[in-house]
């Protein structure tokens, strides 16, 4: 990261991409940005513009839908995703709807595409996420100690 900030162009070095402005913004902050973006940063000479929950977002090509959403300030629930590891989509909690695509892809493993229209919060997604969490509830109950009821109650109050 420090090499990126010290390069004359900032970011990936192209001088024209979104990561340059992000690198400059981070360099200008007096505090450390401890946000977990869910997937590692991608650097490219080409930027991609898409729409997430009605908001236009521009990110480097190859960026995951999850990272683009989080960079835009849109929260996407996640359990298995972290920006220190390559995504593998095992928890299925970060499901999104993409206009024109079938199914509900994991946002951590789906790369952005130009013109993509993504929805992160719909009634159907909330229902699917609730069902995913119900699959985890036996695991949570068996590992919660000493009061499994507390862990289960917390899962029920969690809102996707």
C-alpha positions as CSV (number, residue, x, y, z in Angstrom):
1,X,0.0,0.0,0.0
2,X,2.8,2.5,0.9
3,X,4.4,1.8,-2.6
4,X,1.1,2.7,-4.2
5,X,0.9,6.0,-2.3
6,X,4.5,6.9,-3.0
7,X,4.2,6.4,-6.8
8,X,3.9,9.6,-8.7
9,X,0.5,8.8,-10.0
10,X,-0.9,7.1,-6.9
11,X,-3.2,4.1,-7.1
12,X,-2.1,1.5,-9.7
13,X,0.2,3.9,-11.4
14,X,-2.0,4.7,-14.5
15,X,-2.9,8.1,-13.2
16,X,-6.4,7.8,-14.6
17,X,-8.2,5.1,-12.7
18,X,-10.4,5.2,-9.6
19,X,-7.7,3.7,-7.4
20,X,-5.7,6.9,-7.8
21,X,-8.3,9.0,-6.1
22,X,-8.9,6.3,-3.5
23,X,-5.1,6.2,-2.7
24,X,-5.0,10.0,-2.5
25,X,-8.1,10.1,-0.2
26,X,-6.5,7.5,2.1
27,X,-3.2,9.4,2.1
28,X,-5.0,12.6,3.1
29,X,-6.6,10.9,6.1
30,X,-4.9,11.2,9.4
31,X,-6.3,7.9,10.5
32,X,-6.0,4.3,9.3
33,X,-9.0,3.1,7.2
34,X,-9.9,-0.2,8.9
35,X,-12.9,-0.9,6.7
36,X,-13.0,-4.5,5.5
37,X,-14.1,-4.3,1.9
38,X,-14.8,-8.0,1.6
39,X,-12.4,-8.7,-1.3
40,X,-8.9,-7.5,-2.2
41,X,-8.5,-4.3,-4.2
42,X,-8.1,-4.6,-7.9
43,X,-6.0,-2.2,-10.0
44,X,-6.6,-1.6,-13.7
45,X,-6.2,1.0,-16.3
46,X,-9.8,0.7,-17.2
47,X,-12.6,1.9,-14.9
48,X,-16.1,0.4,-14.9
49,X,-19.3,2.3,-14.0
50,X,-22.3,0.4,-12.7
51,X,-25.4,1.1,-10.6
52,X,-25.8,-0.3,-7.1
53,X,-29.1,0.4,-5.4
54,X,-29.7,3.3,-7.7
55,X,-26.3,4.9,-7.0
56,X,-23.7,5.2,-9.8
57,X,-20.4,3.7,-8.8
58,X,-17.0,3.8,-10.7
59,X,-14.4,1.2,-9.8
60,X,-11.4,-0.4,-11.5
61,X,-12.2,-3.3,-13.8
62,X,-12.0,-6.7,-12.0
63,X,-13.4,-5.3,-8.7
64,X,-16.0,-7.5,-7.1
65,X,-19.6,-6.3,-6.8
66,X,-19.2,-6.5,-3.0
67,X,-16.2,-4.2,-2.9
68,X,-17.8,-1.7,-5.3
69,X,-20.9,-1.6,-3.0
70,X,-18.9,-1.1,0.2
71,X,-16.7,1.6,-1.5
72,X,-20.0,3.3,-2.4
73,X,-21.2,3.1,1.2
74,X,-23.7,0.3,0.6
75,X,-23.5,-2.4,3.2
76,X,-23.6,-6.0,1.9
77,X,-23.9,-8.7,4.7
78,X,-21.0,-11.1,4.8
79,X,-19.5,-13.9,6.9
80,X,-16.7,-15.5,4.9
81,X,-15.5,-12.5,2.9
82,X,-12.5,-10.4,3.9
83,X,-10.2,-8.2,1.9
84,X,-7.2,-10.1,3.1
85,X,-8.2,-13.3,1.2
86,X,-9.4,-14.1,-2.3
87,X,-13.2,-14.6,-2.3
88,X,-14.7,-18.1,-2.5
89,X,-18.4,-17.4,-1.8
90,X,-19.0,-20.2,0.7
91,X,-21.4,-18.5,3.1
92,X,-23.9,-17.3,0.4
93,X,-24.9,-14.4,2.7
94,X,-23.7,-11.7,0.3
95,X,-26.3,-12.6,-2.4
96,X,-27.4,-9.8,-4.7
97,X,-29.9,-9.3,-7.6
98,X,-28.4,-8.3,-11.0
99,X,-30.8,-7.0,-13.6
100,X,-30.8,-9.3,-16.6
101,X,-29.0,-12.2,-14.8
102,X,-30.6,-15.4,-13.5
103,X,-30.3,-16.4,-9.9
104,X,-28.7,-14.6,-7.0
105,X,-24.9,-14.5,-7.3
106,X,-22.6,-14.0,-4.4
107,X,-21.4,-10.4,-4.6
108,X,-17.9,-11.4,-3.4
109,X,-17.2,-13.6,-6.4
110,X,-19.0,-11.6,-9.1
111,X,-16.8,-9.1,-11.0
112,X,-18.4,-5.8,-12.0
113,X,-19.4,-5.1,-15.6
114,X,-20.1,-1.8,-17.3
115,X,-23.8,-0.8,-17.0
116,X,-24.6,-3.5,-14.5
117,X,-27.6,-2.8,-12.3
118,X,-27.3,-4.4,-8.8
119,X,-29.8,-4.5,-6.0
120,X,-28.5,-5.4,-2.5
121,X,-31.6,-5.0,-0.4
122,X,-34.9,-6.5,-1.5
123,X,-37.6,-8.6,0.2
124,X,-36.5,-11.7,-1.7
125,X,-32.8,-11.2,-0.8
126,X,-33.8,-10.7,2.9
127,X,-35.8,-13.9,2.8
128,X,-32.9,-15.8,1.2
129,X,-30.4,-14.4,3.7
130,X,-32.6,-15.4,6.6
131,X,-32.8,-18.9,5.2
132,X,-29.0,-19.1,4.9
133,X,-28.7,-17.9,8.5
134,X,-31.2,-20.6,9.6
135,X,-28.9,-23.2,8.1
136,X,-26.1,-21.9,10.3
137,X,-28.2,-21.8,13.5
138,X,-27.5,-25.4,14.6
139,X,-23.8,-24.6,14.3
140,X,-24.2,-21.4,16.4
141,X,-26.3,-23.3,19.0
142,X,-23.7,-26.1,19.3
143,X,-20.7,-23.7,19.7
144,X,-22.4,-21.1,21.8
145,X,-21.3,-21.3,25.4
146,X,-22.6,-21.2,28.1
147,X,-26.0,-19.9,27.0
148,X,-26.9,-21.1,23.5
149,X,-30.3,-19.3,23.7
150,X,-28.5,-16.0,23.6
151,X,-26.6,-16.8,20.4
152,X,-29.8,-18.0,18.8
153,X,-31.7,-14.9,19.9
154,X,-29.0,-12.7,18.4
155,X,-29.4,-14.5,15.0
156,X,-33.1,-13.9,15.1
157,X,-32.7,-10.2,15.6
158,X,-30.1,-9.9,12.9
159,X,-31.5,-8.2,9.9
160,X,-30.3,-9.1,6.4
